[in-house]
């Protein structure tokens, strides 16, 4: 119980001390506060440019570290191990080839500030273009191979037509041979019967006188000659039949070869189409890499992010580490001062309330300004901020913008006087 009462007394004493501190020396209708001049400086830093890997076909040297164009050779086989693993994140942005500004210069947003050496980056563009051209050439080669497949398909179609014609000719010849064989057999039987009849007449009973008649002998000889010719023809038929059988077998083999060729062509055509589709996508990717290589070249030109005055700039001819400051720029615009107010103080103010700012080295007297911004959340004043408000008190940050022409050194502590709504 006593502890609780003691705590309440401490809080009351603390509140009384805060109220007294805030009202001590106060001028009616005016808040007298401490403030800090905002040091709003934009820093232009060295970018993390990913330099291209070495490609000795186009003569790109091995970068030193992870990105500096210092030349070198391929890693030796003995460099394998934990020490051979290098981060892909560059540590060196590059060599500052040119710095276009110096302290005191006024720059516009987008104006070049500095230029890094682009020798290796330009070679990277060349390498990417070479790879893209090769990928497009691969697409063309696959297209030519597809055309060759189509031509071979036409040739197979022509060969199939010739085989069909030959098959028809063989079928006709086979029919003709069978018909001829039948006819020869019929003729042989007829001739043989004729020979037997004549021999029967000649060798049979006959009248006295010269015998056999010359005509009968002549006819017999003719029939025998015809029989010999027919037998010779019949004897040649097996060879002709064998030729027809061989031709039939060759036709079957040719058809099988054509079928096999068509199957192979169909598979080749499918594979080539798939390969060409993949190669086209690869070529598109290579074109993207060309644009990426060109973008990396643009990264080497450092631009001003704002309109403002250069307060610091690096010199040319030095190596820039990634994220290292290259230039500092103070943006154009009114000088702004931050101060902190309690909730009760804030109730008597609004955006646009007039204020004056003064500091020890100010030769021009109090500088007029206005409240430009009020945060929408409470916070404790930083311990580094010099104020008569107890640092454990919740406050709201208020920003004051000096009127045009007013200026105070960034980071300088200043005295702020704000007219309250009741003091107007």
CORGIUR-V175614 format. One record per residue. N is the residue number from 1. SS is DSSP state (helix for helix, strand for strand, loop for the rest). PHI is phi in radians with two decimals (999 if undefined). Layout:
n = <N;N>
ss = <SS;SS>
phi = <PHI;PHI>
This chain:
n = <1;2;3;4;5;6;7;8;9;10;11;12;13;14;15;16;17;18;19;20;21;22;23;24;25;26;27;28;29;30;31;32;33;34;35;36;37;38;39;40;41;42;43;44;45;46;47;48;49;50;51;52;53;54;55;56;57;58;59;60;61;62;63;64;65;66;67;68;69;70;71;72;73;74;75;76;77;78;79;80;81;82;83;84;85;86;87;88;89;90;91;92;93;94;95;96;97;98;99;100;101;102;103;104;105;106;107;108;109;110;111;112;113;114;115;116;117;118;119;120;121;122;123;124;125;126;127;128;129;130;131;132;133;134;135;136;137;138;139;140;141;142;143;144;145;146;147;148;149;150;151;152;153;154;155;156;157;158;159;160;161;162;163;164;165;166;167;168;169;170;171;172;173;174;175;176;177;178;179;180;181;182;183;184;185;186;187;188;189;190;191;192;193;194;195;196;197;198;199;200;201;202;203;204;205;206;207;208;209;210;211;212;213;214;215;216;217;218;219;220;221;222;223;224;225;226;227;228;229;230;231;232;233;234;235;236;237;238;239;240;241;242;243;244;245;246;247;248;249;250;251;252;253;254;255;256;257;258;259;260;261;262;263;264;265;266;267;268;269;270;271;272;273;274;275;276;277;278;279;280;281;282;283;284;285;286;287;288;289;290;291;292;293;294;295;296;297;298;299;300;301;302;303;304;305;306;307;308;309;310;311;312;313;314;315;316;317;318;319;320;321;322;323;324;325;326;327;328;329;330;331;332;333;334;335;336;337;338;339;340;341;342;343;344;345;346;347;348;349;350;351;352;353;354;355;356;357;358;359;360;361;362;363;364;365;366;367;368;369;370;371;372;373;374;375;376;377;378;379;380;381;382;383;384;385;386;387;388;389;390;391;392;393;394;395;396;397;398;399;400;401;402;403;404;405;406;407;408;409;410;411;412;413;414;415;416;417;418;419;420;421;422;423;424>
ss = <loop;helix;helix;helix;helix;helix;helix;helix;helix;helix;helix;helix;helix;helix;helix;helix;helix;helix;helix;helix;helix;helix;helix;loop;loop;loop;strand;loop;loop;strand;strand;strand;strand;strand;strand;strand;strand;loop;loop;loop;strand;strand;strand;strand;strand;loop;loop;loop;loop;loop;loop;loop;loop;loop;loop;loop;loop;loop;loop;loop;loop;loop;loop;strand;loop;loop;loop;strand;loop;loop;loop;loop;loop;loop;loop;loop;helix;helix;helix;loop;loop;helix;helix;helix;loop;loop;loop;loop;loop;loop;loop;strand;strand;strand;strand;strand;strand;strand;strand;loop;loop;loop;loop;loop;loop;strand;strand;loop;loop;loop;loop;strand;strand;strand;strand;strand;loop;loop;helix;helix;helix;helix;helix;helix;helix;helix;helix;helix;helix;helix;helix;helix;helix;helix;helix;helix;helix;helix;helix;helix;helix;helix;helix;helix;helix;helix;helix;helix;helix;helix;helix;helix;helix;helix;helix;helix;helix;helix;helix;helix;helix;helix;helix;helix;helix;helix;helix;helix;helix;helix;helix;helix;helix;helix;helix;helix;helix;helix;helix;helix;helix;helix;helix;helix;helix;helix;helix;helix;helix;helix;helix;helix;helix;helix;helix;helix;helix;helix;helix;helix;helix;helix;helix;loop;loop;loop;loop;loop;loop;loop;loop;loop;loop;helix;helix;helix;helix;helix;helix;helix;helix;helix;helix;helix;helix;helix;helix;helix;helix;helix;helix;helix;helix;helix;helix;helix;helix;helix;helix;helix;helix;helix;helix;helix;helix;helix;helix;helix;helix;helix;helix;helix;helix;helix;helix;helix;helix;helix;helix;helix;helix;helix;helix;helix;helix;helix;helix;helix;helix;helix;helix;helix;helix;helix;helix;helix;helix;helix;helix;helix;helix;helix;helix;helix;helix;helix;helix;helix;helix;helix;helix;helix;helix;helix;helix;helix;helix;helix;helix;loop;strand;strand;strand;loop;loop;loop;loop;strand;strand;strand;strand;strand;strand;loop;loop;loop;loop;loop;strand;strand;strand;loop;loop;loop;strand;strand;strand;strand;strand;strand;strand;loop;loop;loop;loop;strand;strand;strand;strand;strand;strand;loop;helix;helix;helix;helix;loop;loop;loop;loop;loop;loop;loop;strand;strand;strand;strand;strand;loop;loop;loop;loop;loop;loop;loop;loop;strand;strand;strand;strand;strand;strand;strand;strand;strand;strand;strand;strand;strand;strand;loop;loop;loop;loop;loop;loop;loop;loop;loop;loop;loop;loop;loop;strand;strand;strand;strand;strand;strand;strand;strand;strand;loop;loop;loop;loop;loop;loop;loop;loop;loop;loop;strand;strand;strand;strand;strand;strand;strand;loop;helix;helix;helix;loop>
phi = <999;-1.12;-1.11;-1.12;-1.10;-1.09;-1.11;-1.11;-1.08;-1.09;-1.12;-1.12;-1.13;-1.13;-1.09;-1.12;-1.16;-1.09;-1.07;-1.19;-1.14;-1.27;-1.74;-1.13;1.20;-1.28;-1.70;-0.99;1.35;-2.36;-1.73;-1.83;-2.34;-1.67;-2.59;-2.18;-1.30;-1.12;-1.70;-1.55;-2.08;-1.60;-1.82;-1.59;-1.89;-1.18;-1.35;-1.59;-1.56;-1.50;-1.34;-1.20;-1.24;-1.16;-2.36;-1.26;-1.16;-1.95;1.39;-1.47;-1.29;-1.22;-1.27;-1.34;1.13;-2.21;3.13;-1.43;-1.36;-1.98;1.46;2.53;-2.18;-1.27;-1.16;-1.38;-1.11;-1.34;-1.57;-1.22;2.29;-1.10;-1.28;-1.43;-1.36;-2.01;-1.18;-1.36;-1.36;-1.16;-1.86;-2.05;-1.33;2.51;-1.55;-1.28;-1.35;-2.53;-2.08;-1.56;-2.22;-2.50;-0.93;1.76;-1.24;-1.70;-2.16;-1.83;-1.05;1.57;-1.31;-1.07;-1.76;-2.70;-2.27;-1.46;-1.08;-1.97;-0.98;-1.18;-1.16;-1.14;-1.14;-1.11;-1.10;-1.07;-1.08;-1.11;-1.13;-1.09;-1.10;-1.14;-1.11;-1.14;-1.10;-1.14;-1.14;-1.09;-1.07;-1.12;-1.08;-1.12;-1.11;-1.12;-1.15;-1.11;-1.08;-1.10;-1.06;-1.09;-1.11;-1.14;-1.10;-1.07;-1.12;-1.12;-1.09;-1.13;-1.10;-1.12;-1.08;-1.12;-1.10;-1.08;-1.10;-1.10;-1.10;-1.11;-1.13;-1.11;-1.10;-1.11;-1.13;-1.11;-1.11;-1.11;-1.15;-1.11;-1.13;-1.12;-1.11;-1.09;-1.13;-1.11;-1.10;-1.12;-1.13;-1.11;-1.09;-1.14;-1.13;-1.06;-1.11;-1.11;-1.09;-1.09;-1.13;-1.15;-1.11;-1.11;-1.18;-1.17;-1.55;-1.53;-0.97;-2.59;-1.21;-1.13;2.00;-1.03;-2.60;-1.46;-1.09;-1.06;-1.16;-1.15;-1.12;-1.11;-1.13;-1.07;-1.11;-1.10;-1.14;-1.11;-1.12;-1.15;-1.12;-1.11;-1.15;-1.14;-1.08;-1.11;-1.12;-1.10;-1.18;-1.48;-1.11;-1.00;-1.14;-1.14;-1.11;-1.11;-1.10;-1.15;-1.09;-1.10;-1.10;-1.11;-1.11;-1.11;-1.09;-1.08;-1.12;-1.10;-1.11;-1.12;-1.14;-1.13;-1.09;-1.11;-1.10;-1.14;-1.11;-1.11;-1.14;-1.11;-1.15;-1.09;-1.10;-1.09;-1.12;-1.14;-1.12;-1.12;-1.10;-1.16;-1.11;-1.12;-1.14;-1.10;-1.14;-1.07;-1.09;-1.09;-1.09;-1.14;-1.12;-1.09;-1.15;-1.11;-1.11;-1.14;-1.11;-1.16;-1.10;-1.08;-1.14;-1.16;-1.08;-1.30;-1.73;-1.57;-1.97;-1.31;-1.37;-2.52;-1.35;3.03;-1.91;-1.29;-1.84;-2.76;-2.62;-1.27;-1.70;-1.23;1.54;-1.99;-1.45;-1.82;-1.33;-1.03;1.30;-1.28;-1.14;-1.80;-2.70;-2.10;-2.28;-1.61;-1.07;-1.15;2.34;-1.20;-1.18;-2.07;-2.16;-1.75;-2.50;-2.21;-2.21;-1.39;-1.03;-1.16;-1.18;-1.17;-1.12;-1.67;-2.18;-2.72;-1.05;1.73;-1.02;-1.31;-2.64;-2.25;-2.25;-2.49;-2.60;-1.03;-1.62;-1.45;-1.46;-1.66;1.53;-0.91;-1.76;-1.31;-2.84;-2.46;-1.24;-1.86;-2.77;-2.31;-1.17;-1.79;-2.48;-1.60;-2.71;-1.48;-1.05;-1.03;-1.11;-1.41;-1.52;-1.42;-2.62;-1.53;-1.43;-1.08;-1.19;-1.60;-1.60;-1.21;-2.32;-2.11;-1.35;-2.13;-1.99;-1.95;-1.84;-1.24;-1.10;-0.94;1.67;-1.37;-2.61;-2.40;-1.08;-0.99;1.49;-1.42;-1.26;-2.33;-1.70;-2.05;-2.15;-2.07;-1.37;-1.45;-1.07;-1.32;-1.64;-1.40>
